[in-house]
């Protein structure tokens, strides 16, 4: 028997599985909560630099600010190297689908202000430079490959001259651009910039079909909320694309700081929270969240970024995110021609190999919080089945013994996903009460042979507990 159907114990109810139940008018967040895995794509004018501006190291997507350049100097060095090859967006989408991603998010405009779409707001865009609307190619490729479409859009802009960098907020701004604007006598006008920002967002929501995610970036200090006309932008999004979901970065508060109220932050500031390059230490029980992470060290392409996470590290991060109730948005960083560095692409392909075997334990999963699990393991439910993400380390000896409380999990049929020949035994063990007045306890002892680790894709097996 298995918790989740008529065989539930009193400790777990049907409410635990309501998240997966179909609804006539589903919450737009439903598909997002069930997806758990997405691809982030950092691509822009900086991509062709690959970490070098001439002979100077410049980082990646922050190259202009790292070298404190004005926009003209930056564009003169970067634009000739930005040459997206035909079909590059299709290659991104195919890689995402092969990895098991359910959605993808592309940087439509990063902080440097260069737009990847055909905008009437500025000539500083890919259509003007290359004759290519990269955002349109991306959206079409996503839909053709069964992916939801996400647009990242920076509210910071180092190119648009009205953007008021003087508003307190500690947001980055290139000293060279500031010097150029001051020398030219061009005043700041945040109200004009808000209208500029709104026009760009309106274009993205009008000309590219259904948009599923708007991923804002980012706010600090007084440069948040009203500084961007967040209320107006959110209203525009809801009117133009009622099914769209968005993150919380129109505001500085993100609730993941010590003492933060995650549920309140989600309701007030966006549909989901966005911890960056980390996974929350505790489950944010009443909030939706997504950890965005790189495979290497940089978001954009940098030729010197050769220290990459292993496929096993990425899979373990995905398991931790799902096991704590969140999503993983994993980044690729194409070169100037749109090609994905082979090391990064290989990680995605190998992640896909694991997902082909274990995806049933990821899509639609939510954590079972009533059962305390050993460190490094997570228990999740998908409909009427349970799955245990087993630890990365191969156990010592011949097998791993996993003890689970029988009061929460009744007798089940255990097996390892993708390993029909791997036999997992289960035994009910009664524990005598410590005192005469005490209640007896019963445990289910699962014995999992080390073969499960040796035969698992990337050495990460998943235990399934099914009804008899």
Secondary structure, 3 states (H helix, E strand, C coil): CCCCCCCCCCCCCHHHHHHHCCCCCCCCHHHHHHHCEEEEECCCHHHHCCCEECCEECCCCCHHHHCCCCHHHHHHHHHHHCCCCCCHHHHHHHHHHHHCCCEEEEEEECCCCCECCCCCCCCCEHHHHHCCCHHHHHHHHHHHCCCEEEEEEECCCCCCCCCCCCCCCCCCCCHHHHHHHHHHCCCCCHHHHHHHHHHHHHHHHHCCCCCCEEEEECCECCECHHHHCHHHHHHHHHHHCCCCEEECCCCCCCCCCCCCCHHHHHHHHCCEECCECCCCCCCCCCCCEEEEECCCCCCCCCCCCCCCCCHHHHHHHHHHHHHCCCEEEEEECCCCCCCCCHHHHHHHHHHHHHHHHHHHHCCCCEECCCCCCCCCCEEEEECCEEEEECCCCCCCCCEEEEEEECCCCCCCEEEECCECCCCCEEEEEEECCCCCCCCCEEEEEEEEECHHHHHCHHHCCEEEEECC
